[in-house]
Amino acid sequence: MGCVILSLILVVAVRALIRTGAWKHLVPVKYKEFSVPLPLLFVLIVVPFLPLGGAWWWLHKTFPTENFSFSQKTWTLGEIKERLEDESRLRIDLQGKAASFPIARKVSGACASDLVSSICELYAKELQCDHNPKSHAFTIGLRP
């Protein structure tokens, strides 16, 4: 709904600026020694979106949502281990029959270690997890 209202405001503003001839007025945009004359209409449309675009890019790059996610089927710890070790520096040592342990719930995380930590928290009664942050390694086994 917010996008529709924003779009309508933008359309009305552009029409008003065109009718008043604002597109004929040039505004000097200066950066250090450079100066570029741009139409006022262009400046009024583009400038408000620059901070929003920059903030979105930085947030998306810094905090990817669900960078790693396992939800479409029941995964085994062995399958999750293979995928995470292919896509990250994380190393997972599965002891005993832990490789065939099924993960039936949706698990996700911004990074591989976050995802494995969430698996260990969700299945704390069934799994025994040890994490060595220096070597980026997890040791996972089934509880007796």
Secondary structure, DSSP 8 states (H G I E B T S, - for coil): -HHHHHHHHHHHHHHHHHHHTGGG-EEEEEETTEEEEEEHHHHHHHTTHHHHHHHHHHHHHHS-TTSEEE-SS-EEHHHHHHHHHHHSS-EEEE-GGGGG-EE-S-EEESSHHHHHHHHHHHTTTTEEEEEETTTTEEEEEE--
